Amino acid sequence: MPQPAAIVLVPTHGRPNRWLVVRRPEPPHEWALPGGHIEPGETPARAGIREVAEETGVYVDPSTVMMLGTTQHNGRTVYVLLAQEWSGPARAAEGWPVGWAQWRQLRAQASRFGTQLDRIAMTLRSRGVPVG
């Protein structure tokens, strides 16, 4: 069984309706939130921080990462985290396009991750976090 996935959500400073996104290399090549697999011995927060750095070049301050909850995707547990502080410009660190998207744009193009994004938005809204 694969290790659970970890995702860190990173709203833009002062612009909570924009999200750090990566274009996934596997079909349907949609924009998605940065994240990936948890390595053995790694916490979900550490995995999310590592994945964001690997995929986007953005460094997330570990002291500001907050666990929001979990959701399921393809039979795997996805740990949903929110980062409050980060540094560095977003860049295609692994060769995949990286950028910032408004929530409506991200959700409108989502086919593979749409249900997961809806669950994440519901979790955020329930915690008073603006989605956009």
DSSP file (Angstrom, degrees, kcal/mol; ACC not computed):
  #  RESIDUE AA STRUCTURE BP1 BP2  ACC     N-H-->O    O-->H-N    N-H-->O    O-->H-N    TCO  KAPPA ALPHA  PHI   PSI    X-CA   Y-CA   Z-CA
    1    1 A M              0   0    0      0, 0.0    75,-0.0     0, 0.0     0, 0.0   0.000 360.0 360.0 360.0 130.8    0.0    0.0    0.0
    2    2 A P        -     0   0    0      0, 0.0     3,-0.1     0, 0.0     0, 0.0  -0.299 360.0 -98.1 -67.4 153.2    1.5    3.4   -0.9
    3    3 A Q        -     0   0    0      1,-0.1    36,-0.1    35,-0.1    73,-0.0  -0.333  51.8 -90.1 -62.8 151.7    2.2    5.9    1.8
    4    4 A P        -     0   0    0      0, 0.0    34,-1.9     0, 0.0    74,-0.2  -0.244  43.7-113.0 -61.5 154.2   -0.5    8.6    2.3
    5    5 A A  E     -Ab  37  78A   0     72,-1.2    74,-1.9    32,-0.2     2,-0.4  -0.533  24.5-150.3 -85.3 155.8   -0.2   11.8    0.2
    6    6 A A  E     -Ab  36  79A   0     30,-3.0    30,-1.8    72,-0.2     2,-0.4  -0.990  11.1-173.4-128.0 138.7    0.5   15.1    1.8
    7    7 A I  E     -Ab  35  80A   0     72,-2.1    74,-1.7    -2,-0.4     2,-0.5  -0.996   8.8-161.8-130.8 135.5   -0.7   18.5    0.5
    8    8 A V  E     - b   0  81A   0     26,-1.1     2,-0.4    -2,-0.4    74,-0.2  -0.981  13.6-147.7-114.3 126.1    0.2   21.9    1.8
    9    9 A L  E     - b   0  82A   0     72,-2.6    74,-2.5    -2,-0.5    10,-0.0  -0.778  13.3-170.8 -91.2 133.4   -2.1   24.8    0.8
   10   10 A V        -     0   0    0     -2,-0.4    10,-1.0    10,-0.2     2,-0.1  -0.782   3.5-165.2-130.3  89.4   -0.3   28.1    0.3
   11   11 A P  E     -D   19   0B   0      0, 0.0     8,-0.2     0, 0.0     3,-0.1  -0.465  37.5 -98.8 -67.5 146.0   -2.6   31.1   -0.2
   12   12 A T  E >   -D   15   0B   0      6,-1.4     3,-2.4     3,-0.8     6,-0.2  -0.382  47.9 -90.5 -64.2 140.4   -0.7   34.2   -1.5
   13   13 A H  T 3  S-     0   0    0      1,-0.3    -1,-0.1     3,-0.1    72,-0.0  -0.305 111.6  -2.2 -51.4 123.1    0.2   36.7    1.2
   14   14 A G  T 3  S+     0   0    0     -3,-0.1    -1,-0.3     1,-0.1    -2,-0.1   0.445 124.0  80.2  74.1  -2.1   -2.6   39.2    1.4
   15   15 A R  E X   +D   12   0B   0     -3,-2.4     3,-1.7     3,-0.1    -3,-0.8  -0.634  50.1 172.0-135.4  76.8   -4.5   37.5   -1.4
   16   16 A P  E 3  S+     0   0B   0      0, 0.0    -1,-0.1     0, 0.0    -3,-0.1   0.572  72.4  69.5 -67.5  -6.9   -6.3   34.4    0.1
   17   17 A N  E 3  S+     0   0B   0    115,-0.1    86,-1.4    -5,-0.1     2,-0.4   0.302  87.4  78.8 -94.1  12.3   -8.1   33.8   -3.2
   18   18 A R  E <   - E   0 102B   0     -3,-1.7    -6,-1.4    84,-0.2     2,-0.4  -0.957  64.2-161.5-120.8 142.0   -5.0   32.7   -5.0
   19   19 A W  E     -DE  11 101B   0     82,-3.0    82,-2.3    -2,-0.4     2,-0.5  -0.938  24.3-116.9-126.8 140.3   -3.4   29.3   -4.7
   20   20 A L  E     - E   0 100B   0    -10,-1.0     2,-0.3    -2,-0.4   -10,-0.2  -0.645  46.9-178.4 -72.3 123.7    0.1   28.0   -5.4
   21   21 A V  E     - E   0  99B   0     78,-3.0    78,-2.2    -2,-0.5     2,-0.4  -0.896  23.6-156.9-131.9 157.2   -0.4   25.3   -8.1
   22   22 A V  E     -FE  32  98B   0     10,-2.9    10,-2.4    -2,-0.3     2,-0.7  -0.991  25.3-123.7-130.2 136.7    1.6   22.8  -10.2
   23   23 A R  E     -F   31   0B   0     74,-2.6     8,-0.2    -2,-0.4     7,-0.1  -0.752  35.0-129.1 -82.6 117.6    0.6   21.4  -13.5
   24   24 A R        -     0   0    0      6,-2.5    -1,-0.0    -2,-0.7     7,-0.0  -0.392   3.7-141.0 -70.0 139.7    0.7   17.6  -13.0
   25   25 A P  S    S+     0   0    0      0, 0.0    -1,-0.1     0, 0.0    -2,-0.0   0.728  79.4  79.4 -75.4 -21.1    2.7   15.6  -15.6
   26   26 A E  S >  S-     0   0    0      1,-0.1     3,-2.4     4,-0.1     4,-0.4  -0.620  95.0 -54.1 -89.2 147.9    0.2   12.7  -15.7
   27   27 A P  T 3  S+     0   0    0      0, 0.0    -1,-0.1     0, 0.0     0, 0.0  -0.262 125.2  33.9 -55.7 141.1   -3.0   12.9  -17.7
   28   28 A P  T 3  S-     0   0    0      0, 0.0    -2,-0.1     0, 0.0    -4,-0.0  -0.887  89.4-146.2 -91.4  22.8   -5.2   15.0  -17.7
   29   29 A H    <   +     0   0    0     -3,-2.4     2,-0.1     1,-0.2     3,-0.0   0.865  37.8 164.6  57.4  41.9   -2.3   17.4  -16.9
   30   30 A E        -     0   0    0     -4,-0.4    -6,-2.5    -7,-0.1     2,-0.3  -0.461  44.6 -97.7 -88.5 162.5   -4.4   19.6  -14.8
   31   31 A W  E     +F   23   0B   0     -8,-0.2     2,-0.3    -2,-0.1    -8,-0.2  -0.585  53.0 168.0 -73.7 138.2   -3.3   22.3  -12.3
   32   32 A A  E     -F   22   0B   0    -10,-2.4   -10,-2.9    -2,-0.3     3,-0.1  -0.930  39.7 -85.8-146.2 167.4   -3.3   20.9   -8.7
   33   33 A L        -     0   0    0     -2,-0.3   -12,-0.2   -12,-0.2   -24,-0.1  -0.488  56.2 -96.4 -73.3 147.0   -2.0   21.8   -5.3
   34   34 A P  S    S+     0   0    0      0, 0.0   -26,-1.1     0, 0.0     2,-0.3  -0.342  71.0 110.8 -63.4 145.6    1.6   20.9   -4.5
   35   35 A G  E     +A    7   0A   0     16,-0.2     2,-0.3   -28,-0.2   -28,-0.2  -0.945  26.9 167.0 167.6 176.5    2.0   17.6   -2.7
   36   36 A G  E     -A    6   0A   0    -30,-1.8   -30,-3.0    -2,-0.3     2,-0.2  -0.945  44.1 -25.0 178.3-159.2    3.1   14.0   -2.8
   37   37 A H  E     -A    5   0A   0     -2,-0.3     2,-0.5   -32,-0.2   -32,-0.2  -0.449  51.1-121.6 -82.6 147.8    4.0   10.9   -0.9
   38   38 A I        -     0   0    0    -34,-1.9   -35,-0.1    -2,-0.2     3,-0.1  -0.764  29.2-136.4 -85.1 125.7    5.1   10.7    2.7
   39   39 A E    >   -     0   0    0     -2,-0.5     3,-2.3     4,-0.2     8,-0.1  -0.460  37.9 -78.6 -78.7 154.5    8.5    9.1    3.0
   40   40 A P  T 3  S+     0   0    0      0, 0.0    -1,-0.1     0, 0.0     3,-0.1  -0.292 120.4  14.9 -54.0 132.5    9.1    6.5    5.8
   41   41 A G  T 3  S+     0   0    0      1,-0.3     2,-0.3    -3,-0.1    -2,-0.0   0.405 100.9 121.6  83.3  -1.3    9.7    8.2    9.1
   42   42 A E    <   -     0   0    0     -3,-2.3    -1,-0.3     4,-0.0    -4,-0.0  -0.710  58.5-132.4 -95.8 143.5    8.3   11.6    7.8
   43   43 A T     >  -     0   0    0     -2,-0.3     4,-2.5    -3,-0.1     5,-0.2  -0.527  28.5-110.6 -82.9 160.2    5.4   13.4    9.3
   44   44 A P  H  > S+     0   0    0      0, 0.0     4,-2.6     0, 0.0     5,-0.2   0.909 119.8  50.8 -56.6 -41.2    2.6   14.7    7.0
   45   45 A A  H  > S+     0   0    0      2,-0.2     4,-2.5     1,-0.2     5,-0.2   0.939 110.8  47.0 -63.3 -46.7    3.8   18.3    7.7
   46   46 A R  H  > S+     0   0    0      1,-0.2     4,-2.5     2,-0.2    -1,-0.2   0.904 112.9  50.2 -62.1 -41.0    7.4   17.6    6.9
   47   47 A A  H  X S+     0   0    0     -4,-2.5     4,-2.9     2,-0.2    -1,-0.2   0.916 110.9  49.0 -63.6 -43.3    6.4   15.7    3.7
   48   48 A G  H  X S+     0   0    0     -4,-2.6     4,-2.5    -5,-0.2   -40,-0.3   0.919 111.9  48.2 -62.5 -43.7    4.2   18.7    2.6
   49   49 A I  H  X S+     0   0    0     -4,-2.5     4,-2.1     2,-0.2    11,-0.2   0.924 114.0  47.2 -61.8 -45.2    7.0   21.2    3.3
   50   50 A R  H  X S+     0   0    0     -4,-2.5     4,-2.9    -5,-0.2    -2,-0.2   0.926 112.5  49.1 -62.6 -45.9    9.4   19.0    1.3
   51   51 A E  H  X S+     0   0    0     -4,-2.9     4,-2.7     2,-0.2     5,-0.3   0.900 109.4  51.2 -64.1 -41.5    7.1   18.5   -1.6
   52   52 A V  H  X>S+     0   0    0     -4,-2.5     4,-2.5    -5,-0.2     6,-0.7   0.934 113.6  45.6 -60.9 -44.7    6.3   22.2   -1.9
   53   53 A A  H  X5S+     0   0    0     -4,-2.1     4,-1.8     4,-0.2    -2,-0.2   0.926 114.9  47.2 -63.8 -45.1   10.0   23.0   -2.0
   54   54 A E  H  <5S+     0   0    0     -4,-2.9    -2,-0.2     1,-0.2    -1,-0.2   0.894 121.3  35.9 -63.9 -40.3   10.8   20.2   -4.5
   55   55 A E  H  <5S+     0   0    0     -4,-2.7    38,-0.8    -5,-0.2    39,-0.7   0.795 136.2  14.5 -86.0 -29.4    7.9   21.1   -6.8
   56   56 A T  H  <5S-     0   0    0     -4,-2.5    35,-2.9    -5,-0.3    -3,-0.2   0.542  87.4-121.9-127.1 -10.8    7.9   24.9   -6.6
   57   57 A G     << +     0   0    0     -4,-1.8     2,-0.4    -5,-0.6    -4,-0.2   0.478  67.9 135.2  76.5   1.1   11.1   26.1   -4.9
   58   58 A V        -     0   0    0     -6,-0.7     2,-0.6    33,-0.2    -1,-0.3  -0.705  49.5-142.7 -86.1 131.1    9.0   27.8   -2.2
   59   59 A Y  E     -G   87   0C   0     28,-2.6    28,-2.3    -2,-0.4     2,-0.5  -0.847  12.3-153.1 -95.3 122.4   10.2   27.3    1.4
   60   60 A V  E     -G   86   0C   0     -2,-0.6    26,-0.3   -11,-0.2     5,-0.1  -0.825  19.4-122.2 -96.4 130.2    7.4   26.9    3.9
   61   61 A D    >   -     0   0    0     24,-2.0     3,-2.0    -2,-0.5    24,-0.3  -0.610  18.8-149.1 -70.1 113.7    8.1   28.0    7.5
   62   62 A P  G >  S+     0   0    0      0, 0.0     3,-1.2     0, 0.0    -1,-0.2   0.785  91.8  64.7 -58.5 -29.0    7.5   24.7    9.5
   63   63 A S  G 3  S+     0   0    0      1,-0.2    -2,-0.1    -3,-0.0    20,-0.0   0.619 102.3  50.0 -71.4  -9.6    6.3   26.7   12.6
   64   64 A T  G <  S+     0   0    0     -3,-2.0    20,-0.7    21,-0.2     2,-0.4   0.342  80.6 113.4-110.1   6.3    3.4   28.0   10.6
   65   65 A V  E <   -C   83   0A   0     -3,-1.2     2,-0.4    -4,-0.2    18,-0.2  -0.668  45.4-169.5 -84.3 130.1    2.0   24.8    9.2
   66   66 A M  E     -C   82   0A   0     16,-2.6    16,-2.6    -2,-0.4     2,-0.4  -0.973  21.5-127.7-123.2 130.8   -1.4   23.8   10.6
   67   67 A M  E     +C   81   0A   0     -2,-0.4    14,-0.2    14,-0.2     3,-0.1  -0.641  24.4 179.6 -75.0 125.6   -3.2   20.5   10.1
   68   68 A L  E     -     0   0A   0     12,-3.3     2,-0.3    -2,-0.4    13,-0.2   0.694  50.2 -88.8 -98.3 -24.3   -6.7   21.0    8.8
   69   69 A G  E     -C   80   0A   0     11,-1.3    11,-3.1     2,-0.0    -1,-0.4  -0.971  43.4 -75.6 148.7-163.2   -7.8   17.4    8.5
   70   70 A T  E     -C   79   0A   0     -2,-0.3     2,-0.3     9,-0.2     9,-0.2  -0.915  30.2-178.6-132.4 159.6   -7.8   14.5    6.1
   71   71 A T  E     -C   78   0A   0      7,-1.9     7,-3.4    -2,-0.3     2,-0.4  -0.891  27.9-110.5-144.1 174.1   -9.6   13.5    3.0
   72   72 A Q  E     +C   77   0A   0     -2,-0.3     2,-0.3     5,-0.2     5,-0.2  -0.895  28.6 173.9-114.0 141.8   -9.5   10.4    0.7
   73   73 A H  E >  S-C   76   0A   0      3,-2.3     3,-1.7    -2,-0.4   -68,-0.1  -0.919  74.9 -18.2-146.9 119.7   -8.3   10.2   -2.9
   74   74 A N  T 3  S-     0   0    0     -2,-0.3     3,-0.1     1,-0.3    -2,-0.0   0.873 127.6 -52.0  51.7  42.3   -7.9    7.0   -4.8
   75   75 A G  T 3  S+     0   0    0      1,-0.2     2,-0.4     0, 0.0    -1,-0.3   0.547 116.2 112.7  76.3   7.3   -8.0    5.0   -1.6
   76   76 A R  E <  S- C   0  73A   0     -3,-1.7    -3,-2.3   -72,-0.0     2,-0.4  -0.868  70.1-117.7-113.0 147.4   -5.2    7.0    0.1
   77   77 A T  E     - C   0  72A   0     -2,-0.4   -72,-1.2    -5,-0.2     2,-0.6  -0.699  26.5-157.9 -79.6 129.2   -5.4    9.3    3.0
   78   78 A V  E     -bC   5  71A   0     -7,-3.4    -7,-1.9    -2,-0.4     2,-0.6  -0.952   7.7-144.8-110.8 120.7   -4.5   12.9    2.1
   79   79 A Y  E     -bC   6  70A   0    -74,-1.9   -72,-2.1    -2,-0.6     2,-0.6  -0.754  13.5-149.2 -85.2 122.1   -3.4   15.1    4.9
   80   80 A V  E     +bC   7  69A   0    -11,-3.1   -12,-3.3    -2,-0.6   -11,-1.3  -0.841  22.6 174.9 -99.2 119.8   -4.6   18.7    4.3
   81   81 A L  E     -bC   8  67A   0    -74,-1.7   -72,-2.6    -2,-0.6     2,-0.4  -0.871  21.6-145.8-124.3 155.2   -2.3   21.3    5.7
   82   82 A L  E     -bC   9  66A   0    -16,-2.6   -16,-2.6    -2,-0.3     2,-0.4  -0.986   9.8-151.1-122.5 130.2   -2.3   25.1    5.6
   83   83 A A  E     - C   0  65A   0    -74,-2.5   -18,-0.2    -2,-0.4     3,-0.1  -0.857  10.3-174.6-100.2 134.0    0.9   27.2    5.5
   84   84 A Q  S    S+     0   0    0    -20,-0.7     2,-0.4    -2,-0.4    -1,-0.1   0.755  70.2  28.4 -95.8 -30.4    0.8   30.6    7.0
   85   85 A E        +     0   0    0    -24,-0.3   -24,-2.0   -72,-0.0     2,-0.3  -0.987  63.2 151.6-137.4 143.2    4.3   31.8    6.1
   86   86 A W  E     -G   60   0C   0     -2,-0.4     2,-0.3   -26,-0.3   -26,-0.2  -0.953  20.8-149.0-157.1 171.0    6.7   31.0    3.3
   87   87 A S  E     +G   59   0C   0    -28,-2.3   -28,-2.6    -2,-0.3    -2,-0.0  -0.974  47.1  53.7-147.1 161.3    9.5   32.6    1.2
   88   88 A G  S    S-     0   0    0     -2,-0.3     2,-0.2   -30,-0.2   -30,-0.0   0.176  79.5 -76.3  94.0 148.1   11.0   32.5   -2.2
   89   89 A P        -     0   0    0      0, 0.0     2,-0.3     0, 0.0    -2,-0.1  -0.502  48.9-108.1 -77.0 146.7    9.5   32.9   -5.6
   90   90 A A        +     0   0    0     -2,-0.2     2,-0.3   -32,-0.1   -33,-0.2  -0.579  50.7 162.1 -72.8 132.8    7.5   30.1   -7.1
   91   91 A R        -     0   0    0    -35,-2.9     2,-2.1    -2,-0.3     3,-0.2  -0.964  52.8 -91.4-148.1 161.9    9.4   28.4  -10.0
   92   92 A A    >   +     0   0    0     -2,-0.3     3,-0.9     1,-0.2   -36,-0.2  -0.516  50.2 168.5 -76.8  78.8    9.3   25.1  -11.9
   93   93 A A  T 3  S+     0   0    0     -2,-2.1    -1,-0.2   -38,-0.8   -37,-0.2   0.793  78.4  33.3 -67.8 -30.8   11.7   23.2   -9.6
   94   94 A E  T 3  S-     0   0    0    -39,-0.7    -1,-0.3     2,-0.3   -39,-0.1   0.217 122.9 -97.1-108.5  12.7   10.9   19.8  -11.1
   95   95 A G  S <  S+     0   0    0     -3,-0.9    -2,-0.1     1,-0.3    -3,-0.1   0.334  89.3 119.1  90.8  -8.4   10.3   21.0  -14.6
   96   96 A W  S    S-     0   0    0    -41,-0.2    -1,-0.3    -5,-0.1    -2,-0.3  -0.701  76.1 -96.2 -89.0 143.6    6.5   21.2  -14.3
   97   97 A P        -     0   0    0      0, 0.0   -74,-2.6     0, 0.0     2,-0.3  -0.286  43.8-167.3 -57.8 142.1    4.8   24.5  -14.7
   98   98 A V  E     +E   22   0B   0    -76,-0.2     2,-0.3    -8,-0.1   -76,-0.2  -0.961  20.0 131.3-131.0 145.9    4.1   26.4  -11.5
   99   99 A G  E     -E   21   0B   0    -78,-2.2   -78,-3.0    -2,-0.3     2,-0.4  -0.949  50.9 -84.2-169.5-169.3    2.0   29.4  -10.8
  100  100 A W  E     -E   20   0B   0     -2,-0.3     2,-0.4   -80,-0.2   -80,-0.2  -0.959  40.2-175.7-117.3 135.4   -0.7   31.1   -8.8
  101  101 A A  E     -E   19   0B   0    -82,-2.3   -82,-3.0    -2,-0.4     2,-0.2  -0.964  27.7-116.5-131.9 147.5   -4.4   30.5   -9.6
  102  102 A Q  E  >  -E   18   0B   0     -2,-0.4     4,-2.5   -84,-0.2     3,-0.3  -0.525  36.8-112.7 -73.9 151.9   -7.7   31.9   -8.3
  103  103 A W  H  > S+     0   0    0    -86,-1.4     4,-3.0    28,-0.3     5,-0.3   0.895 116.4  53.5 -55.0 -44.0   -9.8   29.3   -6.7
  104  104 A R  H  > S+     0   0    0     28,-0.3     4,-2.4     1,-0.2    -1,-0.2   0.899 110.2  47.6 -60.7 -40.6  -12.5   29.5   -9.4
  105  105 A Q  H  > S+     0   0    0     -3,-0.3     4,-1.4     2,-0.2    -1,-0.2   0.933 113.4  47.9 -64.4 -45.6   -9.9   28.9  -12.1
  106  106 A L  H  X S+     0   0    0     -4,-2.5     4,-0.6     1,-0.2     3,-0.3   0.938 116.4  42.4 -60.6 -48.4   -8.4   26.0  -10.2
  107  107 A R  H >< S+     0   0    0     -4,-3.0     3,-0.8     1,-0.2    -1,-0.2   0.871 108.6  59.2 -69.3 -37.2  -11.7   24.3   -9.6
  108  108 A A  H 3< S+     0   0    0     -4,-2.4    -1,-0.2    -5,-0.3    -2,-0.2   0.830 111.1  40.2 -63.4 -32.9  -13.1   24.9  -13.1
  109  109 A Q  H 3< S+     0   0    0     -4,-1.4     2,-0.5    -3,-0.3    -1,-0.2   0.515  90.7 111.0 -93.9  -4.6  -10.4   23.0  -14.8
  110  110 A A    <<  +     0   0    0     -3,-0.8   -78,-0.1    -4,-0.6    -3,-0.0  -0.570  21.3 145.0 -78.3 121.8  -10.2   20.2  -12.2
  111  111 A S  S    S+     0   0    0     -2,-0.5     4,-0.3     3,-0.1     3,-0.3   0.672  78.2  36.3-114.3 -51.0  -11.4   16.8  -13.4
  112  112 A R  S    S+     0   0    0      1,-0.2     4,-0.2     2,-0.1     3,-0.2   0.881 131.6  29.8 -70.4 -39.6   -9.1   14.3  -11.6
  113  113 A F  S  > S+     0   0    0      1,-0.1     4,-2.7     2,-0.1     5,-0.2   0.258  87.4 108.5-106.6  10.9   -8.9   16.3   -8.3
  114  114 A G  H  > S+     0   0    0     -3,-0.3     4,-2.3     1,-0.2     5,-0.2   0.907  80.3  45.5 -58.5 -48.7  -12.3   18.1   -8.4
  115  115 A T  H  > S+     0   0    0     -4,-0.3     4,-2.1     1,-0.2    -1,-0.2   0.909 114.4  49.8 -62.7 -41.8  -13.9   16.1   -5.5
  116  116 A Q  H  > S+     0   0    0      1,-0.2     4,-2.3     2,-0.2    -1,-0.2   0.913 109.8  50.7 -63.3 -43.2  -10.8   16.4   -3.4
  117  117 A L  H  X S+     0   0    0     -4,-2.7     4,-2.7     1,-0.2    -2,-0.2   0.890 108.4  53.0 -61.9 -39.4  -10.6   20.2   -4.0
  118  118 A D  H  X S+     0   0    0     -4,-2.3     4,-2.2     2,-0.2    -1,-0.2   0.918 110.0  47.7 -61.5 -42.8  -14.3   20.5   -3.0
  119  119 A R  H  X S+     0   0    0     -4,-2.1     4,-2.3     2,-0.2    -2,-0.2   0.899 111.6  50.2 -65.1 -40.2  -13.6   18.7    0.3
  120  120 A I  H  X S+     0   0    0     -4,-2.3     4,-2.7     2,-0.2    -2,-0.2   0.925 110.4  50.0 -63.4 -44.6  -10.6   20.9    0.9
  121  121 A A  H  X S+     0   0    0     -4,-2.7     4,-2.8     1,-0.2    -2,-0.2   0.902 110.3  50.4 -60.9 -41.4  -12.6   24.0    0.3
  122  122 A M  H  X S+     0   0    0     -4,-2.2     4,-2.1     2,-0.2    -1,-0.2   0.910 111.2  48.6 -64.1 -42.0  -15.3   22.8    2.7
  123  123 A T  H  X S+     0   0    0     -4,-2.3     4,-0.9     2,-0.2    -2,-0.2   0.929 113.0  47.8 -62.7 -45.6  -12.7   22.1    5.4
  124  124 A L  H ><>S+     0   0    0     -4,-2.7     5,-2.6     1,-0.2     3,-1.0   0.941 111.8  48.7 -61.1 -48.6  -11.1   25.6    4.9
  125  125 A R  H ><5S+     0   0    0     -4,-2.8     3,-1.6     1,-0.3    -1,-0.2   0.878 106.6  56.6 -61.4 -37.8  -14.5   27.4    5.0
  126  126 A S  H 3<5S+     0   0    0     -4,-2.1    -1,-0.3     1,-0.3    -2,-0.2   0.743 108.8  48.4 -65.7 -21.6  -15.5   25.5    8.2
  127  127 A R  T <<5S-     0   0    0     -3,-1.0    -1,-0.3    -4,-0.9    -2,-0.2   0.314 122.1-107.2 -98.3   6.0  -12.3   26.8    9.8
  128  128 A G  T < 5S+     0   0    0     -3,-1.6    -3,-0.2     1,-0.3    -2,-0.1   0.664  71.4 143.9  78.8  16.4  -13.0   30.4    8.6
  129  129 A V      < -     0   0    0     -5,-2.6    -1,-0.3    -6,-0.2    -2,-0.1  -0.796  53.1-121.1 -90.2 123.8  -10.2   30.4    6.0
  130  130 A P        -     0   0    0      0, 0.0    -1,-0.0     0, 0.0    -5,-0.0  -0.410  27.2-175.9 -64.5 134.7  -11.3   32.3    2.8
  131  131 A V              0   0    0     -2,-0.1   -28,-0.3  -114,-0.1    -9,-0.0   0.802 360.0 360.0 -99.4 -39.6  -11.2   30.2   -0.3
  132  132 A G              0   0    0    -29,-0.1   -28,-0.3   -30,-0.1  -115,-0.1   0.395 360.0 360.0 113.4 360.0  -12.0   32.8   -2.9
